[in-house]
């Protein structure tokens, strides 16, 4: 048995974002972690990342949906599978750069792979 797991709790998911209001694409990578919680404007809750667009000043947020984090198992080999979902309010992820640690388990060994 082989299993691939993302460690999103402490490690970063890195994305390039486009503002859904004005279309501005950020020139910097944005870091999102499950453990981060930032308040939304007006006390409407919190999100994993809250950022104001430099061009139009709109507040954009992304939240990692904890219950959607699933492992990629040996049975999933050779198929696409969603391993995490995000709730995006305003921004659109346009690029992804994996900078997280992955654990790979087999029936006899355990490996840790770092992609950065």
N, C-alpha and C positions, 0 to 999 in steps of 0.2 A: 504494500500500500504506500502510495506517495501522496503527500498533501502539501499545497503551497498556501501559506497564510500571510496576510498583510498585517503589519504591526502599526496601525494608524493611531493608537492611543498616544504614544510619545513621539513618534517619528513624523516627518513632514510629507505631505502630498504637495507637489509643486505644479502649479498651473499658470498658463498665460490666459488672461481674461479680456473679454471685449464687453464694453458697456452696452447693455440692451437699450439704453435711451438714446445715446448719441453715436454709438458705433466705434468709439475710441478703443484701440487695443493697447493695453498697458505695455510699456517697454521693459518692465521688470517682472520677474517670476514672483508669484504670490504663494506663500506657504500656508497650508491649512493642516491643522491637527485636530483630532477628535477631542483632546483634553482642553483645548482652548474654548472659551466661552466669552463672547463680547456682547454687551448690551446693544439692542437695536434702538434707534432714535424713537423717542416718544414712549419708551417703556413697553414696547410691543414684544418683549421676549428677548432671546439671545440667539447667536449663531456662532459657528466655528470661526468665521472670518467676516468682518465688517470693514468696508472700505469706501471712501468717497472718491468718485470719478474726478480726475484732475481737470477734465475739459468742461463737463456740465454740472459738476458738484452734486450729482445724485448719489444717495447712499445705496450701495450694493452689498448684498450679503450672500454667503454660502454656508450651508450647514451640512455636515457629514451625517447621514442617517444611520445611526448606530445599528439598528436592527437589520440593515441590508448588507452588512459585512459578512461575506461567506468565503470559505476556503475553495481553492481550485484543486480538486482531487484527481487521482489517476483515472477515474471514470470520465472526467471531463476532458481528457487528452484529445487533441486534434479538433476541439470545438471551442467556439467563443463562449464566454460565460461572464455575466456581470458579477464582479466581486465586491463592488461598493457603489452606492448611489449618493448623489448630492442633491439637496434642495437649493436651487439657485433663484434668488430674488433680485433680478436686475442684471447680473453678469452672465456671460456665456463663456464657458471654458473653450478655448480655441486650440490649446496645445497642452500636452502633459509631459512632464519630465519626472520619471520615477526616482525619488531620492529617499526611499524607505528601505527598511530591512525586511527581507522575506525569510521565513523559516521553511525549510523543505524537510519533511519527515519521510522516512521510509520504514519498512518493517524492522530494519536492523540499525539504522543510523539516523542522526539528526544533523542537519546542515543549516548554517545561517549564511545568507547571501546578502551583501550590501551592494546597492546599485550606484552609489555616488562616488 
